[in-house]
Amino acid sequence: MATKTAVDTRIRILEAAAALLAAEGRDGLSTRAVSAAAGVQPPALYRLFGDKDGLLDAVAAYGFDEYLKSKRAMGSTGDPVEDLRRGWDLHIEFGLSRPEFYVLMYGDPRPGRTSPAAREAEAMLRAIIERVAAAGRLRVGVERAARLTHAAGMGVVLTQIATPEDQRDPDLSETARETVLTRILTGTPESPGSDLPERAIALRAGLDGATALTEAERTLLAEWLDRIADA
């Protein structure tokens, strides 16, 4: 019974915090205001979330859950590049439809601290890019491709949020998406004459299955392949 009560209280606090965030932005998420809106005493909030950063992480995850469910349910078209496009579009759509939660997650970075929701979203992006690499379609390393895609997508959303709706560029997301894909994918106008980097990337993506090598040998080979890929 005590566990159920704690879960109910946690949900009530998150619902109150989400409503305050939508109405007043992050400035409305003081522990005093959230506690009052949820009808609990501040010690209950600290017991459940630890501190204000813990509460902010939980609120971000609560608001981001809808996006993560959509990402999980997105499935695959069988074409990892098309899946990467769909993932980008879903990310942009969520950010513009839930700007308060998006800004809470990405608009105020805290060095060394990333919310669990953000980590899960980044892991999903990386998984798609690893599939692109395994298909031999990636011209840069997986890590670089993931960071570039994430940074560009986040920049598009934050730029659009900061721009009045009637002044937003309706083509900004598509233009940025295709620019990023041109940079990271093979078979695009910027593709180099040698396909050695692409071969290195594809081999690197499957290296974990190279059981004929020792762990030390795989680590060394992975380092060499990454250097070739990013040369």
C-alpha positions as CSV (number, residue, x, y, z in Angstrom):
1,M,0.0,0.0,0.0
2,A,2.8,2.4,0.9
3,T,4.4,1.7,-2.5
4,K,1.2,2.4,-4.4
5,T,0.7,5.7,-2.4
6,A,4.3,6.8,-3.3
7,V,3.6,6.0,-7.0
8,D,0.3,7.9,-6.9
9,T,2.0,10.9,-5.2
10,R,4.8,10.8,-7.8
11,I,2.3,10.9,-10.6
12,R,0.4,13.7,-9.0
13,I,3.6,15.8,-8.6
14,L,4.6,15.2,-12.2
15,E,1.2,16.1,-13.6
16,A,1.2,19.3,-11.5
17,A,4.7,20.1,-12.7
18,A,3.8,19.5,-16.3
19,A,0.9,21.8,-16.0
20,L,3.0,24.5,-14.5
21,L,5.7,24.0,-17.1
22,A,3.1,24.4,-19.9
23,A,1.6,27.5,-18.3
24,E,4.6,29.3,-17.0
25,G,7.7,27.7,-18.5
26,R,10.7,26.5,-16.5
27,D,10.6,29.5,-14.2
28,G,7.3,28.2,-12.8
29,L,8.9,24.9,-11.6
30,S,10.0,26.0,-8.2
31,T,9.8,23.3,-5.6
32,R,7.4,25.4,-3.6
33,A,5.0,26.0,-6.5
34,V,5.1,22.4,-7.6
35,S,4.4,21.1,-4.1
36,A,1.5,23.5,-3.7
37,A,0.0,22.6,-7.0
38,A,0.3,18.9,-6.2
39,G,-1.1,19.3,-2.7
40,V,2.0,17.8,-1.0
41,Q,4.6,19.1,1.4
42,P,8.1,19.9,0.0
43,P,9.7,17.0,2.0
44,A,7.6,14.5,0.0
45,L,8.9,16.0,-3.3
46,Y,12.5,15.7,-2.1
47,R,11.9,12.1,-0.9
48,L,10.7,11.1,-4.3
49,F,13.0,13.1,-6.6
50,G,16.1,13.8,-4.4
51,D,16.6,17.5,-5.4
52,K,15.3,20.0,-8.0
53,D,17.6,18.6,-10.7
54,G,16.0,15.2,-10.1
55,L,12.5,16.7,-10.4
56,L,13.5,18.5,-13.6
57,D,14.8,15.2,-15.1
58,A,11.6,13.4,-14.1
59,V,9.4,16.2,-15.6
60,A,11.4,16.1,-18.9
61,A,11.1,12.3,-19.0
62,Y,7.3,12.6,-18.3
63,G,6.8,15.0,-21.1
64,F,9.1,13.2,-23.5
65,D,7.5,9.8,-22.9
66,E,5.0,10.4,-25.8
67,Y,7.9,11.0,-28.2
68,L,9.8,8.0,-27.0
69,K,6.8,5.8,-27.4
70,S,6.4,7.1,-31.0
71,K,10.1,6.3,-31.6
72,R,9.8,2.8,-30.2
73,A,6.7,2.2,-32.3
74,M,8.1,3.7,-35.4
75,G,9.4,0.3,-36.7
76,S,11.5,-0.1,-39.8
77,T,10.8,0.4,-43.4
78,G,13.7,-1.9,-44.3
79,D,15.7,1.1,-45.5
80,P,17.9,2.5,-42.6
81,V,18.3,5.8,-44.4
82,E,14.6,6.3,-44.8
83,D,14.2,5.3,-41.1
84,L,16.8,8.0,-40.2
85,R,14.7,10.6,-42.1
86,R,11.6,9.5,-40.3
87,G,13.3,9.7,-37.0
88,W,14.5,13.2,-37.7
89,D,11.0,14.3,-38.7
90,L,9.5,12.8,-35.6
91,H,12.1,14.6,-33.4
92,I,11.3,18.0,-35.0
93,E,7.5,17.4,-34.8
94,F,7.7,16.6,-31.1
95,G,9.9,19.6,-30.3
96,L,7.6,22.1,-32.0
97,S,4.5,20.5,-30.5
98,R,5.8,20.3,-27.0
99,P,8.3,23.3,-26.8
100,E,8.2,23.7,-23.0
101,F,9.4,20.1,-22.5
102,Y,11.9,20.3,-25.3
103,V,13.5,23.4,-24.0
104,L,13.6,21.8,-20.5
105,M,15.5,18.9,-22.0
106,Y,17.8,20.6,-24.5
107,G,17.7,24.3,-24.0
108,D,19.7,24.5,-20.8
109,P,22.5,21.9,-21.0
110,R,24.2,21.0,-17.8
111,P,27.7,19.6,-18.3
112,G,28.1,16.1,-17.1
113,R,24.4,15.6,-16.6
114,T,22.0,14.2,-19.2
115,S,18.4,13.2,-18.4
116,P,17.5,9.5,-18.8
117,A,14.9,10.5,-21.4
118,A,17.5,12.3,-23.5
119,R,20.0,9.4,-23.2
120,E,17.3,6.9,-24.4
121,A,16.5,9.2,-27.4
122,E,20.2,9.5,-28.3
123,A,20.6,5.7,-28.0
124,M,17.7,5.2,-30.5
125,L,19.3,7.6,-32.9
126,R,22.6,5.9,-32.6
127,A,21.0,2.5,-33.2
128,I,19.5,3.7,-36.5
129,I,22.8,5.2,-37.6
130,E,24.6,1.9,-36.8
131,R,22.2,0.2,-39.1
132,V,23.1,2.7,-41.8
133,A,26.7,1.9,-41.2
134,A,26.2,-1.8,-41.4
135,A,24.5,-1.3,-44.8
136,G,27.6,0.4,-46.0
137,R,25.8,3.8,-46.4
138,L,27.8,5.9,-43.9
139,R,30.8,7.9,-45.0
140,V,31.8,9.1,-41.5
141,G,32.1,7.3,-38.2
142,V,28.9,6.4,-36.3
143,E,29.8,8.6,-33.4
144,R,30.4,11.7,-35.6
145,A,27.3,11.0,-37.6
146,A,25.2,10.7,-34.5
147,R,26.5,13.9,-33.0
148,L,26.1,15.8,-36.2
149,T,22.5,14.6,-36.7
150,H,21.6,15.3,-33.1
151,A,23.2,18.7,-33.0
152,A,21.6,19.8,-36.3
153,G,18.1,18.5,-35.3
154,M,18.3,20.2,-31.9
155,G,19.4,23.4,-33.5
156,V,16.5,23.4,-35.9
157,V,14.0,22.9,-33.1
158,L,15.4,25.5,-30.8
159,T,15.7,28.0,-33.6
160,Q,12.1,27.5,-34.7
161,I,10.9,27.7,-31.1
162,A,12.7,31.0,-30.7
163,T,11.1,32.4,-33.9
164,P,7.5,33.7,-34.0
165,E,5.4,31.1,-35.7
166,D,4.4,33.5,-38.6
167,Q,8.1,34.1,-39.3
168,R,9.4,30.5,-39.3
169,D,11.0,29.0,-42.4
170,P,8.7,26.1,-43.3
171,D,11.6,24.5,-45.3
172,L,14.2,24.8,-42.6
173,S,13.9,21.3,-41.2
174,E,13.9,19.5,-44.5
175,T,16.9,21.6,-45.8
176,A,18.9,21.0,-42.6
177,R,18.0,17.3,-42.7
178,E,19.1,16.8,-46.3
179,T,22.3,18.8,-45.7
180,V,23.2,16.5,-42.9
181,L,22.5,13.4,-44.9
182,T,24.6,14.7,-47.8
183,R,27.5,15.1,-45.4
184,I,27.2,11.7,-43.7
185,L,25.9,9.3,-46.3
186,T,27.5,7.6,-49.3
187,G,26.0,8.0,-52.8
188,T,25.5,11.8,-52.4
189,P,27.0,14.6,-54.5
190,E,29.9,15.1,-52.0
191,S,30.9,11.4,-52.1
192,P,34.7,11.1,-52.4
193,G,36.3,9.2,-55.2
194,S,37.6,6.4,-52.9
195,D,35.2,4.1,-51.1
196,L,37.8,3.1,-48.5
197,P,36.2,5.2,-45.7
198,E,32.8,3.6,-46.4
199,R,34.3,0.1,-46.3
200,A,36.1,0.9,-43.0
201,I,32.8,2.1,-41.5
202,A,30.9,-0.9,-42.6
203,L,33.6,-3.2,-41.2
204,R,33.7,-1.3,-38.0
205,A,30.0,-1.7,-37.5
206,G,30.3,-5.5,-37.6
207,L,33.5,-5.8,-35.7
208,D,31.9,-7.0,-32.5
209,G,31.1,-10.3,-34.3
210,A,34.8,-10.9,-35.2
211,T,35.2,-13.8,-32.7
212,A,38.5,-14.8,-34.4
213,L,40.1,-11.8,-32.8
214,T,40.9,-11.2,-29.2
215,E,39.3,-8.3,-27.4
216,A,42.6,-6.4,-27.5
217,E,42.9,-7.0,-31.3
218,R,39.3,-5.8,-31.9
219,T,40.0,-2.7,-29.9
220,L,43.1,-1.9,-31.9
221,L,41.4,-2.6,-35.2
222,A,38.4,-0.5,-34.2
223,E,40.8,2.4,-33.6
224,W,42.5,2.0,-37.0
225,L,39.1,1.7,-38.8
226,D,37.8,4.9,-37.0
227,R,40.9,6.8,-38.1
228,I,40.4,5.7,-41.7
229,A,36.6,6.5,-41.6
230,D,37.2,10.0,-40.3
231,A,40.2,10.8,-42.4
